Structures are given as structure tokens and as C-alpha cells.
């Protein structure tokens, strides 16, 4: 397992009232969350999201609904299928990532350790 990207377990509490999921630094999120965003309504499976390196931001990608595939690291690519809301993918800053093959119902939550800065993206 790489220290630059790995699956994190997310505890979902479920009872007769529904489900509740919480994110906490040190438990299921390896950093303090400074920003979050989500990806949804991807029009077809041929769309590629990210396809870059975040120079200063680490993130956890969580498939709240549906699924997508992620490739990390261009030199020695590793592929992940994100298809369960109790598993997230941690990607350290400076690591290439590409998201693709989204299902029609995909809702991918992204937790970040840094604020948005357009100058931090590196495309190859």
C-alpha cells in the first residue's frame, strides 16, 4: 500500500431512522478539512475529471452514491473503483489523479486539506 494514496474506512451508523456518516480528523480523514466539494451529473462515461496533480492539496474522494474509477500516479498507475460510501480514497498532494467511468447517479464527495487556488493545478 502506498503512503501517497490508499483506501480509508468510513463508519456509517445505521438504524431505523436512516444512516449518519461523520468525518473526523484522525479517525477517517487524515487531515483537517478546509474545503469540500462534490462531483455530480457527469453526462456520460467518456468524461474525464481531474487529470492533473494538485501541488498543495491532499484529498479524500468518497462515492456517496453511484461509482467512478480513479487512476493515481502516471509513472506506476494504480486503479481504484470507488463504489461504496463506506470506503474513501486518500490522495496525497503532488500525486496525479484521473477520475472517469462515472455512473449516471454518481455523487463523489471530495474532502480537501487546503482552500481552492487555481494556481496549484499541474497538468501534464
N, C-alpha and C positions, 0 to 999 in steps of 0.2 A: 504494500500500500504506500502510495506517495504521500509525503507530507505537504505537497503542493495542492493536492485535490483528493478528496475522499468523501465517502457517504457518511452522513451524520444521522443518528436515530432521533426521531421526533415523537415524543409521548403525546398521544391523543387520548383524552379522558372521555369516555362514552358512557352514558346511562340512558334512562327512558326519556330524558329531556333533550337528548341530542349529543353532540360532540363539542369539546372545547380543546383548543390547541394553544399553548403558550410558548413563547420563545424567551430564553433567559441566557445571558452571558455566562459561559462556563458550564451550562447544562447541555443545551442542544444548539447553541450558537457560540462559536469560538471567539467572538468579539462583541464589543458594544455596538449596537445598531444605531447608525446615524441617518440612514436613509432606507426606504423601501419603495419598491415599485413592482408592478406586475405586468405580465405579457398575456394578452388575450386576443381573441378574434383574428387569429392568423388565418388568412384567406385560403391557403392550400398547403399541401405537404412539401411543395417545392421551395417555399420561403425559408431563407436562412436568416437567423437573428444573431447578433453579436459579431462573430467572425473577426475578432480583434483581441487585443491584450488591454486590460485595464492596468496601467502602470502603477497606480496608487490605491486601488480599491480591491479588497477581498470581498467575496460574497458567498451566500448560501442560496442555492436555487431549490425551490420546493414546488412540486407539482400538486397544487391544491385540488385540481380537477384535471382529468384527461392525462395526456402524456406528451413527452418530446424526447429527443435524443440529444446528447451533448458529447462533443469531442473536446478533450483537453490536450494541450501540448502538441504542437505541429511536428516536432522532431521525433518523438516517440508517442504517437497518438494513442489515447485510451478513450474508449467509447463507454458511455453510460446511458441506460434507458431510465428516465425518470417517469414513473408511473404509479407511485403510491405516496399519499400525503404524509406518511409516517417516515419517509426517507428523503433527506435533502442532500444536495451535492455542494460541498465546500470547495471553492476555488480561490486559491491564494492570489494576491496581487502579482502582476508580472507574468501570469500564465495565460496562454492563448486559450480561447473558448469559442465554440461554434454550436449554436442551438438550431435544430432542424427536425423535420418529420413530426410536426405538431399535429395532434388530433384536433378535430373540429371544435371540441369542447375544452381545449387546453386552457388552463389558468395557471401560469407559472409565477409564483411569488419570489421576489429577489430581495434578500436582506443584505445590506451593504455596511461596511465599516467606515465609509467616507461619504462626504457630500458630493453632489454632482459637479463635475468640472469637465467641460468639453475638451480641454487641452490634455487630459490624461489618457485618451484613447490612442492606441498604436495599432495601425492596420498594416498588415504585411502584403 
